[in-house]
Amino acid sequence: MSQQPTQQDDNDIISSCFDLEQPRTKQQNINNEFENYLNDETKLKKNDDLFQYWSKHRHIYPILYTIAKDILIIPATNTCVERLFSASGNAVTETRTRLNADKLNKLMFLKKIT
């Protein structure tokens, strides 16, 4: 004999699926984490070491830590390097296509020391 589910059993199954507390959305987590950071009295001060601060607080603010880590690994630009890069672009032109890498390195070395 197969047992037919009653109307009450059906309601319990549906209730068990839909009456559960829904997990918080990612956006809510980000907002709450950011609000907690803003209200935290131990947040970054002017002369704090950024790497130390975020390493120390990575478990408290995991999302902000990930963002900070991505931003802090970007090196500051150096205008000297940018000028040298531009100079290398000027050295290698359509009329100088046979310029090999060794010769170009020597040219850039001379350009850098002058």
Secondary structure, DSSP 8 states (H G I E B T S, - for coil): ------HHHHHHHHHHHHSS-----HHHHHHHHHHHHHH-TT---TT--HHHHHHHTTTTSHHHHHHHHHHHTS----HHHHHHHHHHHHHS-GGGTT--HHHHHHHHHHHHH-
